[in-house]
Amino acid sequence: MCGAQQSTSRSELPKIGDKAPGWTDLAGTDGKKHSLAALKDQDVIVVCFTCNTCPYAVDYEDRLVALHRKYTDSGQKVRLIAINANTVPGDRMEDMQKRAKDKEFKFSYLWDETQDVARKWGAIYTPEFFVLNKERKIIYRGAMDDSTRAKDVKVKHVELAVEAALAGKTPEVTKTGARGCAIRFKRRRR
């Protein structure tokens, strides 16, 4: 898995039940800087590591839009944040802005240009999801659902985790295997 090289040891990565690592000053496609701390009024945060160039991530874009719409339309304090940590052509900010406009993303789409956030979170794939409760503890990590094909989905893991968090509970399933493309991490020389 050449693209998934990370410098953080696995023992240092956050686990289910741990407080999520924060981030500050990530550039968004909206031209603003974003931080996790600024979302303190939200009851649940869904973080999705994604990109423009992975076919799996692209296949999930409409599902991301639908997830965002489901919770914003109902007035619940659930926020979806998409973070792109890839370093290849097609995944630069100008590409992200075009994609966000074309797909009408109403959620924040942030660029982790240094890849520090993805490394701290232990994100490996696009798409890979983390659900955080009100205390910003990770209560779920993995795939959005049980199928990469939208028409074959039977279990919506992220939605079940969000519903559990809104009820002040932990979901029955806290971890699944994310499916997608490896994040293309920059090689770090020692």
C-alpha positions as CSV (number, residue, x, y, z in Angstrom):
1,M,0.0,0.0,0.0
2,C,2.5,2.6,-1.2
3,G,0.1,5.5,-1.1
4,A,-0.8,5.0,2.6
5,Q,2.5,5.8,4.1
6,Q,2.2,7.6,7.5
7,S,4.6,8.9,10.1
8,T,2.3,8.6,13.1
9,S,2.6,5.2,14.8
10,R,-0.6,3.2,15.0
11,S,-0.5,3.3,18.8
12,E,-0.7,7.1,18.7
13,L,-3.8,7.2,16.5
14,P,-7.2,8.0,18.0
15,K,-9.4,5.0,18.8
16,I,-13.1,4.7,19.2
17,G,-14.0,6.6,22.4
18,D,-11.0,8.9,22.1
19,K,-11.4,12.7,21.7
20,A,-10.9,13.5,18.0
21,P,-7.8,15.5,17.0
22,G,-8.7,19.1,16.1
23,W,-7.7,21.1,13.2
24,T,-7.3,24.9,12.6
25,D,-7.0,27.0,9.5
26,L,-8.0,24.5,6.9
27,A,-8.9,26.3,3.7
28,G,-12.4,25.7,2.4
29,T,-13.8,25.8,-1.0
30,D,-15.9,28.8,0.3
31,G,-12.7,30.9,0.6
32,K,-12.7,30.8,4.4
33,K,-10.5,29.1,7.0
34,H,-12.1,26.4,9.1
35,S,-11.5,24.7,12.5
36,L,-13.1,21.9,14.4
37,A,-13.4,24.1,17.5
38,A,-15.6,26.5,15.6
39,L,-18.3,23.8,15.4
40,K,-18.9,23.7,19.1
41,D,-22.7,24.5,18.7
42,Q,-23.1,21.2,16.7
43,D,-24.3,18.0,18.4
44,V,-22.7,15.7,15.9
45,I,-19.9,16.1,13.4
46,V,-19.4,13.7,10.5
47,V,-15.9,14.0,9.0
48,C,-15.4,12.4,5.6
49,F,-11.9,12.1,4.1
50,T,-12.6,12.2,0.4
51,C,-11.2,13.6,-2.9
52,N,-12.0,14.4,-6.5
53,T,-10.0,11.7,-8.2
54,C,-10.9,8.4,-6.6
55,P,-13.8,6.7,-8.4
56,Y,-15.2,5.4,-5.1
57,A,-15.1,8.9,-3.5
58,V,-16.9,10.3,-6.6
59,D,-19.5,7.5,-6.4
60,Y,-20.3,8.7,-2.9
61,E,-20.8,12.4,-3.7
62,D,-24.5,12.2,-4.2
63,R,-24.8,10.3,-0.9
64,L,-22.8,13.0,0.9
65,V,-25.2,15.6,-0.5
66,A,-28.2,13.6,0.6
67,L,-26.8,13.0,4.1
68,H,-26.1,16.7,4.5
69,R,-29.6,17.6,3.3
70,K,-31.3,15.0,5.6
71,Y,-30.0,16.6,8.7
72,T,-30.0,20.2,7.7
73,D,-33.6,20.0,6.4
74,S,-34.7,18.5,9.7
75,G,-33.0,21.3,11.7
76,Q,-30.8,18.9,13.7
77,K,-27.4,20.1,14.7
78,V,-25.4,17.7,12.6
79,R,-22.6,19.0,10.5
80,L,-20.8,17.2,7.6
81,I,-17.2,18.2,6.9
82,A,-15.4,16.8,3.9
83,I,-11.6,16.9,3.9
84,N,-9.4,16.3,0.9
85,A,-5.8,15.3,1.8
86,N,-4.7,14.0,-1.6
87,T,-1.6,15.5,-3.4
88,V,-2.3,14.7,-7.0
89,P,-3.4,16.8,-10.0
90,G,-7.2,17.0,-9.9
91,D,-7.2,17.4,-6.1
92,R,-5.9,20.9,-5.7
93,M,-8.1,23.7,-4.3
94,E,-9.2,25.1,-7.7
95,D,-10.3,21.5,-8.6
96,M,-12.1,21.2,-5.3
97,Q,-13.9,24.5,-5.8
98,K,-15.1,23.5,-9.3
99,R,-16.3,20.2,-7.9
100,A,-18.1,21.8,-5.0
101,K,-19.8,24.2,-7.4
102,D,-20.7,21.6,-10.0
103,K,-22.1,19.2,-7.4
104,E,-23.7,22.0,-5.3
105,F,-22.0,21.0,-2.1
106,K,-23.6,22.9,0.8
107,F,-21.3,21.3,3.3
108,S,-17.8,22.4,4.0
109,Y,-15.1,20.9,1.7
110,L,-11.7,21.5,3.2
111,W,-8.2,21.1,1.8
112,D,-5.6,19.4,4.1
113,E,-2.7,20.6,2.0
114,T,-0.1,19.5,4.5
115,Q,-1.8,16.2,5.2
116,D,-1.3,16.7,8.9
117,V,-5.0,16.3,9.7
118,A,-5.3,13.0,7.8
119,R,-2.1,11.7,9.5
120,K,-3.3,12.7,13.0
121,W,-6.7,11.0,12.4
122,G,-5.1,7.9,10.8
123,A,-7.2,8.3,7.7
124,I,-6.1,5.9,5.0
125,Y,-8.9,5.8,2.4
126,T,-11.2,8.0,0.4
127,P,-13.9,7.9,1.3
128,E,-13.4,7.2,5.1
129,F,-15.8,8.5,7.7
130,F,-15.6,9.4,11.4
131,V,-18.6,10.3,13.5
132,L,-18.1,12.5,16.5
133,N,-20.5,13.0,19.4
134,K,-21.2,16.2,21.3
135,E,-18.0,15.7,23.4
136,R,-16.1,15.3,20.1
137,K,-15.3,11.7,20.9
138,I,-15.0,9.3,17.9
139,I,-18.0,6.9,18.1
140,Y,-17.7,5.5,14.6
141,R,-15.0,5.0,12.0
142,G,-15.2,3.3,8.6
143,A,-17.5,3.1,5.6
144,M,-20.6,5.2,5.0
145,D,-22.6,2.1,4.3
146,D,-22.4,-1.5,3.4
147,S,-22.1,-1.1,-0.4
148,T,-20.1,1.0,-2.8
149,R,-23.1,0.8,-5.1
150,A,-25.9,3.1,-3.9
151,K,-28.7,0.8,-5.2
152,D,-27.3,-2.1,-3.1
153,V,-27.1,-0.3,0.3
154,K,-28.9,-2.1,3.1
155,V,-27.1,-0.7,6.2
156,K,-26.3,3.0,6.5
157,H,-23.5,2.8,9.1
158,V,-22.9,6.6,9.3
159,E,-26.6,7.4,9.7
160,L,-27.0,4.8,12.4
161,A,-24.0,6.3,14.2
162,V,-25.4,9.8,13.9
163,E,-28.8,8.7,15.2
164,A,-27.1,7.0,18.2
165,A,-25.0,10.2,18.9
166,L,-28.2,12.3,18.8
167,A,-29.7,10.0,21.4
168,G,-26.6,10.2,23.6
169,K,-25.6,6.6,22.8
170,T,-22.9,4.7,21.1
171,P,-23.8,2.9,17.9
172,E,-24.0,-0.9,17.9
173,V,-21.3,-1.0,15.2
174,T,-18.4,1.4,15.9
175,K,-16.0,0.3,13.2
176,T,-16.2,-1.0,9.7
177,G,-13.6,-1.3,6.9
178,A,-13.5,1.8,4.7
179,R,-13.5,1.0,1.0
180,G,-11.9,3.2,-1.6
181,C,-8.6,4.5,-2.8
182,A,-5.6,5.0,-0.6
183,I,-4.8,8.6,0.3
184,R,-1.7,9.6,-1.6
185,F,0.5,10.8,1.2
186,K,3.6,12.7,0.4
187,R,6.8,10.8,1.2
188,R,8.5,12.1,4.3
189,R,12.3,11.6,4.4
190,R,13.9,11.0,7.7
